[in-house]
Amino acid sequence: MASTFTRTYSTLALVAAIAAAPLAAQAATQGGTMAGQDGGAQQHQRMMHHGHHGHDGWGSPMLRKLNLTQAQQDQIFKIRHDQAPAFYDQHKALKLAAKSLREVTTADTFDQAKAQQAANAVGAAESQLALLRAETQAQIRAVLTPEQRQKLAQRWEKHHKGAKESAKS
């Protein structure tokens, strides 16, 4: 009998594959490869994969062992699924802004105004991603019981404490 995690992951993989199929077909008919297409099928699959594991910072491992009910799991899946296009768009905007900044910094002559504009675009895209994460976390947190919220907070603290200690070494 498949676990809920496995069923959820399989469903997500199926959704990603269905969404990626038109892009893969387009690449094949144009003689291109999916790997060579900026923002193509592989990018979508990565975004769906990250969305499943939690661009919100509360991936499945963080939520595991909270004894979520099936209804809670379904609600969290829907929250992440609904947010996936916004995360995809913001990651795309961040990638373009970073590319623009790289182009400005590697130009033969440095243009302060263009660099400032590109840096502002990077900051705005990162800020929007942070806001999306916060919104998603708040929506997910609202689905949890008070006991689950407390357990999640403890796991989050333990996770960040471990990350800080490993960064020191």
Backbone hydrogen bonds, N-H to C=O, Kabsch-Sander energy under -0.5 kcal/mol:
donor,donor_aa,acceptor,acceptor_aa,energy
7,R,3,S,-2.5
8,T,4,T,-3.0
9,Y,5,F,-3.0
10,S,6,T,-2.7
11,T,7,R,-2.5
12,L,8,T,-2.4
13,A,9,Y,-2.7
14,L,10,S,-2.3
15,V,11,T,-2.4
16,A,12,L,-2.6
17,A,13,A,-2.6
18,I,14,L,-2.6
19,A,15,V,-2.5
20,A,16,A,-2.2
21,A,17,A,-1.5
24,A,20,A,-2.4
25,A,21,A,-2.6
26,Q,22,P,-2.2
27,A,23,L,-2.3
28,A,24,A,-2.4
29,T,25,A,-2.4
30,Q,26,Q,-1.7
31,G,28,A,-0.8
32,G,27,A,-2.1
36,G,33,T,-0.5
37,Q,34,M,-1.2
38,D,36,G,-0.7
40,G,37,Q,-1.7
44,H,40,G,-2.1
45,Q,41,A,-2.7
46,R,42,Q,-2.6
47,M,43,Q,-2.5
48,M,44,H,-2.8
49,H,45,Q,-2.6
50,H,46,R,-3.1
51,G,47,M,-2.9
52,H,48,M,-2.0
53,H,49,H,-2.2
54,G,50,H,-1.8
57,G,54,G,-1.8
62,M,59,G,-0.9
63,L,59,G,-1.7
64,R,60,S,-1.7
66,L,63,L,-1.2
73,Q,69,T,-2.6
74,D,70,Q,-2.5
75,Q,71,A,-2.3
76,I,72,Q,-2.7
77,F,73,Q,-2.5
78,K,74,D,-2.3
79,I,75,Q,-2.5
80,R,76,I,-2.5
81,H,77,F,-2.9
82,D,78,K,-2.9
83,Q,79,I,-1.7
84,A,80,R,-1.4
87,F,83,Q,-2.3
88,Y,84,A,-2.7
89,D,85,P,-2.7
90,Q,86,A,-2.4
91,H,87,F,-2.6
92,K,88,Y,-2.3
93,A,89,D,-2.5
94,L,90,Q,-2.6
95,K,91,H,-2.4
96,L,92,K,-2.4
97,A,93,A,-2.5
98,A,94,L,-2.6
99,K,95,K,-2.2
100,S,96,L,-2.4
101,L,97,A,-2.4
102,R,98,A,-2.5
103,E,99,K,-2.4
104,V,100,S,-2.2
105,T,101,L,-2.4
106,T,102,R,-1.5
107,A,104,V,-0.8
112,Q,110,F,-0.7
115,A,111,D,-2.6
116,Q,112,Q,-2.6
117,Q,113,A,-2.3
118,A,114,K,-2.6
119,A,115,A,-2.7
120,N,116,Q,-2.4
121,A,117,Q,-1.9
122,V,118,A,-2.2
123,G,119,A,-2.5
124,A,120,N,-2.6
125,A,121,A,-2.2
126,E,122,V,-2.5
127,S,123,G,-2.5
128,Q,124,A,-2.4
129,L,125,A,-2.1
130,A,126,E,-2.3
131,L,127,S,-2.2
132,L,128,Q,-2.4
133,R,129,L,-2.5
134,A,130,A,-2.4
135,E,131,L,-2.7
136,T,132,L,-2.6
137,Q,133,R,-2.9
138,A,134,A,-2.4
139,Q,135,E,-2.3
140,I,136,T,-2.7
141,R,137,Q,-3.0
142,A,138,A,-1.8
143,V,139,Q,-0.7
143,V,140,I,-1.2
144,L,140,I,-0.8
144,L,141,R,-0.8
149,R,145,T,-2.5
150,Q,146,P,-2.1
151,K,147,E,-2.4
152,L,148,Q,-2.6
153,A,149,R,-2.6
154,Q,150,Q,-2.1
155,R,151,K,-2.3
156,W,152,L,-2.8
157,E,153,A,-2.4
158,K,154,Q,-2.4
159,H,155,R,-2.6
160,H,156,W,-2.5
161,K,157,E,-2.5
162,G,158,K,-2.3
163,A,159,H,-1.9
164,K,160,H,-2.3
165,E,161,K,-2.2
166,S,162,G,-2.1
167,A,163,A,-1.5
168,K,164,K,-1.2
169,S,165,E,-1.0
